């Protein structure tokens, strides 16, 4: 009886672990973007934060996650006067320096500053 119970508990934990890994994969795929284009801004996701309080870290993080260049964001911090966003590419294994330069080229930079 104990062996059956132990087997069921082990299988249950294995199943929960696999489901958890799959849900993280789904979340990651929802925020994957074409890093060479700023034209695919999802307005509906951005409008979800329309009435957000700027002092709310999770809301600001949500806004930053749907803006162009979100894949390069390392961290952000809020102060009374400003929002500071640090960008990086080295800490992320799937993004290379060439990707950073291709994304922030003159054309994309103009689009980002004119449209945001």
Order of alpha helices (4+ residues) and beta strands (2+ residues): alpha-alpha-alpha-beta-beta-alpha-alpha
